[in-house]
Amino acid sequence: MRIIKNSRLKALAAQHPASLPAANHWKKHITGKPDITNFAQLRARFPHADQITTKSGRTATIFNLGNHYRLITAIHYNRQITYIFLLLTHAEYDKNNWRNEL
């Protein structure tokens, strides 16, 4: 799996410095893993990952990073690409404002 805009992940983590260790752990375990070809395989590696369909009809994959953060991504399994959208605290995530951005 490749991360598109790794710089975006770094920038988002910089806004939430306490998330950096969890973001780096996630990055280490998602990149270079070509055996993840569908959500079931992803879920085996990341048991707390969830998929949702946005209002625009797109599928987003959400990861819990540690106990305090959510990383919102889009994964294209066929191309082995992960797009980074948002990194939010649980409180920010729970407001659901992010759904309008996707």
C-alpha positions as CSV (number, residue, x, y, z in Angstrom):
1,M,0.0,0.0,0.0
2,R,1.2,3.5,-0.9
3,I,0.2,6.6,1.0
4,I,-0.7,9.5,-1.3
5,K,0.3,12.8,0.3
6,N,2.4,11.5,3.1
7,S,3.1,15.2,3.6
8,R,-0.6,15.6,4.4
9,L,-0.4,13.0,7.1
10,K,2.6,14.8,8.6
11,A,0.9,18.2,8.4
12,L,-2.3,16.8,10.0
13,A,-0.3,15.1,12.8
14,A,1.6,18.4,13.4
15,Q,-1.8,20.0,14.2
16,H,-2.2,17.2,16.9
17,P,1.3,16.5,18.1
18,A,0.2,13.9,20.5
19,S,-1.1,11.8,17.6
20,L,2.4,11.5,16.0
21,P,3.4,8.2,17.6
22,A,0.0,6.6,16.6
23,A,0.2,8.0,13.1
24,N,3.7,6.6,12.6
25,H,2.6,3.2,13.9
26,W,-0.3,3.2,11.5
27,K,1.9,4.3,8.6
28,K,4.4,1.5,9.4
29,H,1.7,-1.1,9.3
30,I,-0.2,0.1,6.2
31,T,2.7,0.8,3.8
32,G,4.5,-2.0,1.9
33,K,1.7,-4.5,2.6
34,P,0.5,-5.7,-0.8
35,D,-1.4,-8.5,0.9
36,I,-4.2,-6.1,1.8
37,T,-6.6,-6.5,-1.1
38,N,-10.0,-5.9,0.5
39,F,-11.6,-4.5,3.6
40,A,-11.7,-7.9,5.3
41,Q,-8.0,-8.3,5.1
42,L,-7.5,-4.7,6.3
43,R,-9.8,-5.4,9.2
44,A,-7.7,-8.4,10.2
45,R,-4.7,-6.1,10.5
46,F,-6.6,-3.1,11.9
47,P,-9.6,-4.6,13.9
48,H,-11.0,-1.1,14.8
49,A,-11.1,0.1,11.2
50,D,-14.5,1.0,9.9
51,Q,-16.0,1.8,6.5
52,I,-18.7,4.4,5.9
53,T,-20.3,5.7,2.7
54,T,-20.3,9.5,2.5
55,K,-23.1,11.7,1.2
56,S,-21.3,11.9,-2.1
57,G,-21.4,8.1,-2.3
58,R,-17.7,7.6,-1.7
59,T,-16.4,5.0,0.7
60,A,-14.2,6.2,3.5
61,T,-12.1,4.0,5.8
62,I,-11.7,5.3,9.3
63,F,-8.9,4.2,11.7
64,N,-8.7,4.7,15.4
65,L,-5.2,6.1,16.2
66,G,-4.6,5.5,19.8
67,N,-7.4,6.3,22.1
68,H,-7.9,9.9,21.0
69,Y,-7.7,10.3,17.2
70,R,-9.4,9.2,14.1
71,L,-7.8,9.0,10.7
72,I,-10.1,9.3,7.7
73,T,-8.9,7.8,4.4
74,A,-10.0,6.5,1.1
75,I,-8.4,3.2,0.1
76,H,-8.2,1.9,-3.5
77,Y,-7.4,-1.8,-3.0
78,N,-7.0,-2.5,-6.7
79,R,-4.3,0.2,-7.0
80,Q,-2.8,-0.3,-3.6
81,I,-3.2,3.4,-2.7
82,T,-4.4,5.1,0.5
83,Y,-5.4,8.7,0.3
84,I,-5.3,10.7,3.5
85,F,-8.2,13.1,4.2
86,L,-8.5,14.1,7.8
87,L,-7.0,13.4,11.2
88,L,-9.4,14.4,14.0
89,T,-9.8,14.1,17.7
90,H,-12.7,11.8,18.8
91,A,-14.6,14.9,19.9
92,E,-14.1,16.6,16.4
93,Y,-15.1,13.3,14.7
94,D,-18.2,12.9,16.8
95,K,-19.5,16.3,15.7
96,N,-19.9,14.8,12.2
97,N,-18.9,18.1,10.4
98,W,-16.2,16.2,8.5
99,R,-18.9,14.3,6.6
100,N,-19.7,17.5,4.6
101,E,-16.0,17.7,3.5
102,L,-15.9,14.4,1.8
